[in-house]
Amino acid sequence: MPKQPNRAPDWEKVHSLFSLDDTIAFFNNGTAGPASNRVSETRAHYDAEIARHPYDPFLFDKVGEVRDSLAAFVNARSDEVFFTHSTTEGMNIFAHGLDWNAGDEVLIAHYEHPGGAHVYRTLEQRRGIRIKWIELPTTPESAAQIVDIYRRAITPRTKLIVVSHVLFVTGVRMPVEELAELAHANGALISVDGAQAFGLLPLNLAGSGVDHYAGSGQKWVLAGTGTGFTYIRKELQRRVWPVYGFDDIDAPPKYKIGRYEKCGQPNIPAWLGLGAAIELQREIGPANIESRALDLTRLVRFALEETPGVKLYTPADPRLSAALTTFSIDGVAPETIVRTLIDDHKVYTRTIVEHDVAAVRVSTHFYNTPAEVRRLIEALSRIASRRAAA
């Protein structure tokens, strides 16, 4: 099966692969997107199989196939990726797995997700590390501007840069490869929170230079809740301890990466559901998925740029944005906008209140339709018009 089909799929047919409530236009994929029918059926099938044949609850061969598929999907080696319950778990495994000395520095921007950032607050208290909080512009002008801010913050004590591939607050796509180069040039590592990218942006982890990458299954890859994956560069694994005391570093090569996912009985049907989600994305084509999601995002953005009273936080530069659009409407509280959208228009979004941003966040993905986007735009135009008339 080719990774990228020669032609774009029938998007209406793709939409029908999800059991969505079509009375509601759903634009909160950045929190949790809908699992496809294929994922739900795969989970149910293997739940039933394990119930019928409990003597084989681990399904090693099937899990191995999914691990290989996952590795190919993100362009990594099979012995560099493992399964988790979430991005947060993957970020914590890496953070707690490193050896820390008092005074080691970690660079973290204020806009980072708590799931990836707050573990370092624990390590600050427990190990005496130092967090250097990075103050980024809400809407950066360029990748060079972002990298320069980190360059000015890095010191000989900096051990790690923690950064999201796409910031969950503002939707800024961060220059991950350039930051990896900066980290390595200064003897530091880089850990990437990929919750808002995995399943949306085609990944090339082997070529990115990152040391660690964690992604969510319930967001853009649409694999359902309780799923995720983590990548740790092969050469780095001897420096990263497992959280649980299973499978030491001298285990046979085939099983070494598995020591990071040992936490008792895993949810095998969920892991195999992640495999089904990846299979669907391969069939549609990662490039097609990215293009479709970003085209819909541009429709939202263009409309908001023409709406009086709207402030956009997400950069216009496509190199600095993805499929999250964060905005506010002057004089209207974000929670009022979100509540009006769902109550009056059956359009589902979310508020985003972090650091110095109080706004509304819209996520568009490939299962959304242009008609749903028009519904969102018309609803926001009415809300803005009422504000102006008040």
MIZAVEX-993155 format. One record per residue (C-alpha): residue number from 1; residue in one letter; x, y, z. Coordinates in nm, 3 decimals. Example, Ala and Ser with C-alpha at 12.3 -4.5 7.8 and 13.67 -1.06 7.14 Angstrom:
> 1; A; 1.230; -0.450; 0.780;
> 2; S; 1.367; -0.106; 0.714;
//
This chain:
> 1; M; 0.000; 0.000; 0.000;
> 2; P; 0.156; 0.335; -0.100;
> 3; K; 0.218; 0.593; 0.169;
> 4; Q; 0.081; 0.873; -0.047;
> 5; P; -0.196; 0.799; -0.297;
> 6; N; -0.165; 0.957; -0.641;
> 7; R; -0.490; 1.146; -0.606;
> 8; A; -0.684; 1.304; -0.320;
> 9; P; -0.951; 1.081; -0.166;
> 10; D; -1.326; 1.132; -0.171;
> 11; W; -1.353; 1.339; 0.147;
> 12; E; -1.725; 1.275; 0.188;
> 13; K; -1.651; 0.903; 0.189;
> 14; V; -1.372; 0.960; 0.441;
> 15; H; -1.616; 1.154; 0.663;
> 16; S; -1.848; 0.851; 0.658;
> 17; L; -1.575; 0.634; 0.811;
> 18; F; -1.648; 0.804; 1.147;
> 19; S; -1.962; 0.765; 1.359;
> 20; L; -1.989; 1.140; 1.410;
> 21; D; -2.303; 1.314; 1.528;
> 22; D; -2.366; 1.524; 1.219;
> 23; T; -2.594; 1.759; 1.410;
> 24; I; -2.279; 1.894; 1.578;
> 25; A; -1.981; 2.048; 1.400;
> 26; F; -1.686; 1.927; 1.607;
> 27; F; -1.375; 2.146; 1.619;
> 28; N; -1.192; 2.030; 1.931;
> 29; N; -0.972; 1.761; 1.782;
> 30; G; -0.674; 1.914; 1.964;
> 31; T; -0.819; 1.778; 2.288;
> 32; A; -0.956; 1.444; 2.165;
> 33; G; -1.069; 1.350; 1.817;
> 34; P; -1.314; 1.079; 1.714;
> 35; A; -1.187; 0.727; 1.663;
> 36; S; -1.279; 0.587; 1.323;
> 37; N; -1.514; 0.294; 1.290;
> 38; R; -1.213; 0.082; 1.197;
> 39; V; -1.040; 0.165; 1.524;
> 40; S; -1.352; 0.096; 1.732;
> 41; E; -1.409; -0.235; 1.554;
> 42; T; -1.046; -0.338; 1.597;
> 43; R; -1.056; -0.268; 1.969;
> 44; A; -1.382; -0.458; 2.009;
> 45; H; -1.253; -0.751; 1.803;
> 46; Y; -0.941; -0.801; 2.012;
> 47; D; -1.127; -0.749; 2.339;
> 48; A; -1.349; -1.036; 2.231;
> 49; E; -1.052; -1.246; 2.114;
> 50; I; -0.873; -1.208; 2.447;
> 51; A; -1.195; -1.292; 2.632;
> 52; R; -1.228; -1.612; 2.426;
> 53; H; -0.858; -1.702; 2.443;
> 54; P; -0.719; -1.560; 2.769;
> 55; Y; -0.414; -1.788; 2.748;
> 56; D; -0.265; -1.543; 2.496;
> 57; P; -0.348; -1.194; 2.633;
> 58; F; -0.033; -1.024; 2.507;
> 59; L; -0.061; -1.105; 2.134;
> 60; F; 0.311; -1.053; 2.086;
> 61; D; 0.311; -1.110; 1.710;
> 62; K; 0.026; -0.863; 1.645;
> 63; V; 0.185; -0.603; 1.871;
> 64; G; 0.516; -0.649; 1.690;
> 65; E; 0.346; -0.582; 1.357;
> 66; V; 0.193; -0.260; 1.492;
> 67; R; 0.529; -0.151; 1.635;
> 68; D; 0.688; -0.197; 1.293;
> 69; S; 0.404; -0.005; 1.128;
> 70; L; 0.432; 0.276; 1.383;
> 71; A; 0.809; 0.300; 1.332;
> 72; A; 0.769; 0.325; 0.955;
> 73; F; 0.493; 0.584; 0.995;
> 74; V; 0.720; 0.820; 1.192;
> 75; N; 1.039; 0.719; 1.006;
> 76; A; 1.218; 0.560; 1.300;
> 77; R; 1.353; 0.216; 1.385;
> 78; S; 1.129; -0.043; 1.548;
> 79; D; 1.368; -0.057; 1.845;
> 80; E; 1.326; 0.319; 1.899;
> 81; V; 0.948; 0.338; 1.951;
> 82; F; 0.721; 0.209; 2.225;
> 83; F; 0.358; 0.234; 2.329;
> 84; T; 0.221; 0.457; 2.605;
> 85; H; -0.116; 0.568; 2.738;
> 86; S; -0.059; 0.933; 2.646;
> 87; T; 0.190; 1.204; 2.555;
> 88; T; 0.214; 1.296; 2.922;
> 89; E; 0.329; 0.945; 3.008;
> 90; G; 0.592; 0.953; 2.733;
> 91; M; 0.721; 1.291; 2.849;
> 92; N; 0.743; 1.169; 3.209;
> 93; I; 0.919; 0.843; 3.120;
> 94; F; 1.196; 1.037; 2.949;
> 95; A; 1.225; 1.306; 3.215;
> 96; H; 1.242; 1.062; 3.507;
> 97; G; 1.469; 0.828; 3.311;
> 98; L; 1.758; 1.074; 3.279;
> 99; D; 2.024; 1.112; 3.548;
> 100; W; 2.008; 1.462; 3.694;
> 101; N; 2.251; 1.666; 3.898;
> 102; A; 2.169; 1.968; 4.111;
> 103; G; 2.202; 2.280; 3.899;
> 104; D; 2.126; 2.113; 3.564;
> 105; E; 1.915; 2.349; 3.355;
> 106; V; 1.607; 2.280; 3.146;
> 107; L; 1.468; 2.535; 2.899;
> 108; I; 1.086; 2.538; 2.885;
> 109; A; 0.857; 2.802; 2.734;
> 110; H; 0.561; 2.934; 2.932;
> 111; Y; 0.328; 2.804; 2.658;
> 112; E; 0.430; 2.440; 2.702;
> 113; H; 0.161; 2.189; 2.801;
> 114; P; 0.161; 2.096; 3.172;
> 115; G; 0.182; 1.728; 3.075;
> 116; G; 0.531; 1.784; 2.941;
> 117; A; 0.645; 2.073; 3.157;
> 118; H; 0.531; 2.001; 3.511;
> 119; V; 0.741; 1.688; 3.555;
> 120; Y; 1.038; 1.924; 3.565;
> 121; R; 0.882; 2.111; 3.855;
> 122; T; 0.890; 1.778; 4.039;
> 123; L; 1.254; 1.729; 3.942;
> 124; E; 1.328; 2.085; 4.052;
> 125; Q; 1.213; 1.996; 4.402;
> 126; R; 1.344; 1.639; 4.404;
> 127; R; 1.677; 1.668; 4.221;
> 128; G; 1.760; 2.038; 4.246;
> 129; I; 1.749; 2.105; 3.873;
> 130; R; 1.675; 2.455; 3.750;
> 131; I; 1.397; 2.544; 3.506;
> 132; K; 1.465; 2.847; 3.287;
> 133; W; 1.127; 2.965; 3.169;
> 134; I; 1.136; 3.097; 2.814;
> 135; E; 0.917; 3.398; 2.733;
> 136; L; 0.814; 3.361; 2.370;
> 137; P; 0.619; 3.622; 2.175;
> 138; T; 0.254; 3.519; 2.161;
> 139; T; 0.269; 3.544; 1.781;
> 140; P; 0.632; 3.501; 1.668;
> 141; E; 0.753; 3.670; 1.352;
> 142; S; 0.982; 3.391; 1.231;
> 143; A; 1.153; 3.064; 1.318;
> 144; A; 1.480; 3.256; 1.344;
> 145; Q; 1.330; 3.479; 1.613;
> 146; I; 1.226; 3.173; 1.816;
> 147; V; 1.562; 3.001; 1.784;
> 148; D; 1.744; 3.320; 1.882;
> 149; I; 1.542; 3.342; 2.204;
> 150; Y; 1.651; 2.989; 2.301;
> 151; R; 2.008; 3.061; 2.189;
> 152; R; 2.028; 3.357; 2.426;
> 153; A; 1.891; 3.144; 2.712;
> 154; I; 2.118; 2.841; 2.675;
> 155; T; 2.424; 2.809; 2.901;
> 156; P; 2.691; 2.545; 2.974;
> 157; R; 2.457; 2.413; 3.248;
> 158; T; 2.170; 2.352; 3.005;
> 159; K; 2.103; 1.979; 2.985;
> 160; L; 1.772; 1.975; 2.798;
> 161; I; 1.537; 2.180; 2.581;
> 162; V; 1.171; 2.079; 2.618;
> 163; V; 0.951; 2.200; 2.334;
> 164; S; 0.619; 2.119; 2.169;
> 165; H; 0.612; 2.052; 1.797;
> 166; V; 0.293; 2.263; 1.794;
> 167; L; 0.209; 2.478; 2.098;
> 168; F; -0.133; 2.382; 2.233;
> 169; V; -0.207; 2.739; 2.347;
> 170; T; -0.134; 2.949; 2.039;
> 171; G; -0.102; 2.688; 1.763;
> 172; V; 0.253; 2.798; 1.681;
> 173; R; 0.451; 2.533; 1.492;
> 174; M; 0.792; 2.536; 1.654;
> 175; P; 1.120; 2.501; 1.458;
> 176; V; 1.204; 2.165; 1.611;
> 177; E; 1.490; 2.071; 1.379;
> 178; E; 1.666; 2.404; 1.430;
> 179; L; 1.624; 2.376; 1.807;
> 180; A; 1.767; 2.022; 1.795;
> 181; E; 2.075; 2.160; 1.618;
> 182; L; 2.106; 2.433; 1.880;
> 183; A; 2.076; 2.185; 2.167;
> 184; H; 2.336; 1.946; 2.027;
> 185; A; 2.578; 2.226; 1.940;
> 186; N; 2.573; 2.317; 2.308;
> 187; G; 2.598; 1.964; 2.448;
> 188; A; 2.229; 1.946; 2.542;
> 189; L; 1.941; 1.715; 2.449;
> 190; I; 1.596; 1.795; 2.311;
> 191; S; 1.263; 1.643; 2.419;
> 192; V; 0.959; 1.710; 2.198;
> 193; D; 0.592; 1.704; 2.293;
> 194; G; 0.427; 1.594; 1.969;
> 195; A; 0.068; 1.577; 2.094;
> 196; Q; -0.054; 1.834; 1.840;
> 197; A; 0.146; 1.696; 1.546;
> 198; F; 0.136; 1.314; 1.542;
> 199; G; -0.129; 1.219; 1.288;
> 200; L; -0.144; 1.568; 1.138;
> 201; L; 0.209; 1.649; 1.020;
> 202; P; 0.412; 1.377; 0.845;
> 203; L; 0.699; 1.290; 1.079;
> 204; N; 1.060; 1.208; 0.997;
> 205; L; 1.205; 1.143; 1.341;
> 206; A; 1.525; 0.985; 1.209;
> 207; G; 1.600; 1.298; 1.009;
> 208; S; 1.478; 1.553; 1.262;
> 209; G; 1.769; 1.532; 1.503;
> 210; V; 1.542; 1.503; 1.808;
> 211; D; 1.645; 1.281; 2.098;
> 212; H; 1.296; 1.211; 2.230;
> 213; Y; 0.946; 1.253; 2.091;
> 214; A; 0.611; 1.169; 2.252;
> 215; G; 0.272; 1.166; 2.076;
> 216; S; -0.094; 1.114; 2.160;
> 217; G; -0.325; 0.857; 2.007;
> 218; Q; -0.650; 1.029; 2.099;
> 219; K; -0.577; 1.350; 1.911;
> 220; W; -0.477; 1.381; 1.544;
> 221; V; -0.408; 1.015; 1.467;
> 222; L; -0.763; 0.936; 1.588;
> 223; A; -0.682; 0.613; 1.770;
> 224; G; -0.904; 0.659; 2.074;
> 225; T; -0.828; 0.738; 2.435;
> 226; G; -0.554; 0.577; 2.642;
> 227; T; -0.310; 0.547; 2.351;
> 228; G; 0.017; 0.708; 2.255;
> 229; F; 0.374; 0.641; 2.152;
> 230; T; 0.723; 0.754; 2.242;
> 231; Y; 1.049; 0.762; 2.048;
> 232; I; 1.393; 0.757; 2.209;
> 233; R; 1.692; 0.774; 1.977;
> 234; K; 1.876; 0.440; 1.982;
> 235; E; 2.214; 0.586; 2.077;
> 236; L; 2.059; 0.761; 2.376;
> 237; Q; 1.875; 0.467; 2.530;
> 238; R; 2.162; 0.364; 2.758;
> 239; R; 2.123; 0.702; 2.930;
> 240; V; 1.748; 0.668; 2.989;
> 241; W; 1.637; 0.443; 3.275;
> 242; P; 1.299; 0.267; 3.262;
> 243; V; 1.044; 0.389; 3.516;
> 244; Y; 0.954; 0.033; 3.618;
> 245; G; 1.217; -0.225; 3.711;
> 246; F; 1.161; -0.469; 3.424;
> 247; D; 1.402; -0.584; 3.148;
> 248; D; 1.747; -0.445; 3.215;
> 249; I; 1.963; -0.281; 2.953;
> 250; D; 2.134; -0.610; 2.863;
> 251; A; 1.812; -0.780; 2.751;
> 252; P; 1.814; -0.921; 2.394;
> 253; P; 1.792; -0.640; 2.135;
> 254; K; 1.441; -0.741; 2.025;
> 255; Y; 1.304; -0.664; 2.372;
> 256; K; 1.513; -0.369; 2.487;
> 257; I; 1.270; -0.094; 2.384;
> 258; G; 0.989; -0.279; 2.561;
> 259; R; 1.138; -0.204; 2.901;
> 260; Y; 0.999; 0.150; 2.875;
> 261; E; 0.640; 0.031; 2.833;
> 262; K; 0.641; -0.218; 3.121;
> 263; C; 0.375; -0.110; 3.367;
> 264; G; 0.182; -0.431; 3.434;
> 265; Q; -0.090; -0.562; 3.205;
> 266; P; -0.110; -0.336; 2.897;
> 267; N; -0.428; -0.259; 2.705;
> 268; I; -0.344; -0.467; 2.399;
> 269; P; -0.670; -0.393; 2.210;
> 270; A; -0.595; -0.019; 2.241;
> 271; W; -0.244; -0.071; 2.101;
> 272; L; -0.386; -0.267; 1.808;
> 273; G; -0.646; 0.009; 1.761;
> 274; L; -0.356; 0.252; 1.721;
> 275; G; -0.230; 0.022; 1.446;
> 276; A; -0.568; 0.044; 1.272;
> 277; A; -0.559; 0.425; 1.294;
> 278; I; -0.213; 0.433; 1.135;
> 279; E; -0.330; 0.194; 0.863;
> 280; L; -0.619; 0.429; 0.778;
> 281; Q; -0.388; 0.729; 0.765;
> 282; R; -0.154; 0.543; 0.531;
> 283; E; -0.445; 0.464; 0.299;
> 284; I; -0.562; 0.826; 0.289;
> 285; G; -0.203; 0.952; 0.263;
> 286; P; -0.021; 1.165; 0.524;
> 287; A; 0.037; 1.443; 0.271;
> 288; N; -0.333; 1.444; 0.178;
> 289; I; -0.429; 1.459; 0.546;
> 290; E; -0.199; 1.751; 0.618;
> 291; S; -0.316; 1.939; 0.309;
> 292; R; -0.685; 1.886; 0.384;
> 293; A; -0.658; 1.988; 0.750;
> 294; L; -0.454; 2.299; 0.670;
> 295; D; -0.682; 2.401; 0.383;
> 296; L; -0.979; 2.397; 0.623;
> 297; T; -0.774; 2.589; 0.878;
> 298; R; -0.698; 2.858; 0.621;
> 299; L; -1.071; 2.899; 0.553;
> 300; V; -1.124; 2.966; 0.924;
> 301; R; -0.831; 3.203; 0.944;
> 302; F; -0.921; 3.406; 0.634;
> 303; A; -1.273; 3.458; 0.768;
> 304; L; -1.148; 3.563; 1.111;
> 305; E; -0.904; 3.811; 0.958;
> 306; E; -1.202; 3.984; 0.797;
> 307; T; -1.414; 3.986; 1.114;
> 308; P; -1.408; 4.312; 1.315;
> 309; G; -1.296; 4.279; 1.675;
> 310; V; -1.109; 3.949; 1.626;
> 311; K; -0.754; 3.908; 1.754;
> 312; L; -0.560; 3.613; 1.610;
> 313; Y; -0.281; 3.458; 1.816;
> 314; T; -0.177; 3.194; 1.562;
> 315; P; 0.080; 3.318; 1.306;
> 316; A; -0.026; 3.366; 0.946;
> 317; D; 0.301; 3.216; 0.818;
> 318; P; 0.222; 2.852; 0.726;
> 319; R; 0.573; 2.755; 0.837;
> 320; L; 0.477; 2.865; 1.190;
> 321; S; 0.126; 2.720; 1.213;
> 322; A; -0.064; 2.394; 1.181;
> 323; A; -0.433; 2.312; 1.230;
> 324; L; -0.497; 2.495; 1.559;
> 325; T; -0.636; 2.849; 1.538;
> 326; T; -0.648; 3.054; 1.856;
> 327; F; -0.837; 3.385; 1.866;
> 328; S; -1.042; 3.621; 2.080;
> 329; I; -1.325; 3.863; 2.007;
> 330; D; -1.292; 4.202; 2.172;
> 331; G; -1.547; 4.251; 2.447;
> 332; V; -1.671; 3.889; 2.451;
> 333; A; -1.538; 3.644; 2.711;
> 334; P; -1.398; 3.321; 2.559;
> 335; E; -1.633; 3.107; 2.766;
> 336; T; -1.928; 3.308; 2.632;
> 337; I; -1.816; 3.247; 2.274;
> 338; V; -1.776; 2.873; 2.331;
> 339; R; -2.110; 2.842; 2.513;
> 340; T; -2.294; 3.043; 2.245;
> 341; L; -2.141; 2.832; 1.969;
> 342; I; -2.264; 2.506; 2.119;
> 343; D; -2.599; 2.626; 2.256;
> 344; D; -2.711; 2.833; 1.958;
> 345; H; -2.525; 2.677; 1.665;
> 346; K; -2.422; 2.325; 1.773;
> 347; V; -2.060; 2.405; 1.697;
> 348; Y; -1.812; 2.258; 1.945;
> 349; T; -1.482; 2.436; 2.023;
> 350; R; -1.299; 2.507; 2.350;
> 351; T; -1.154; 2.787; 2.557;
> 352; I; -0.780; 2.810; 2.603;
> 353; V; -0.662; 3.002; 2.910;
> 354; E; -0.289; 2.972; 2.975;
> 355; H; -0.019; 3.217; 3.081;
> 356; D; -0.117; 3.549; 2.914;
> 357; V; -0.369; 3.406; 2.665;
> 358; A; -0.745; 3.390; 2.723;
> 359; A; -0.902; 3.284; 2.396;
> 360; V; -1.096; 3.030; 2.191;
> 361; R; -0.922; 2.747; 2.009;
> 362; V; -1.050; 2.580; 1.691;
> 363; S; -0.907; 2.253; 1.555;
> 364; T; -0.976; 2.140; 1.199;
> 365; H; -0.895; 1.790; 1.076;
> 366; F; -0.945; 1.588; 0.760;
> 367; Y; -1.283; 1.444; 0.867;
> 368; N; -1.431; 1.794; 0.896;
> 369; T; -1.624; 1.929; 0.599;
> 370; P; -1.630; 2.272; 0.430;
> 371; A; -1.999; 2.297; 0.526;
> 372; E; -1.906; 2.259; 0.893;
> 373; V; -1.640; 2.527; 0.855;
> 374; R; -1.894; 2.763; 0.695;
> 375; R; -2.127; 2.697; 0.989;
> 376; L; -1.850; 2.790; 1.232;
> 377; I; -1.763; 3.106; 1.037;
> 378; E; -2.125; 3.222; 1.014;
> 379; A; -2.175; 3.163; 1.387;
> 380; L; -1.864; 3.361; 1.479;
> 381; S; -1.968; 3.643; 1.247;
> 382; R; -2.302; 3.668; 1.430;
> 383; I; -2.132; 3.672; 1.769;
> 384; A; -1.895; 3.947; 1.654;
> 385; S; -2.184; 4.147; 1.501;
> 386; R; -2.378; 4.136; 1.827;
> 387; R; -2.069; 4.262; 2.009;
> 388; A; -2.042; 4.554; 1.768;
> 389; A; -2.411; 4.639; 1.804;
> 390; A; -2.408; 4.626; 2.185;
//
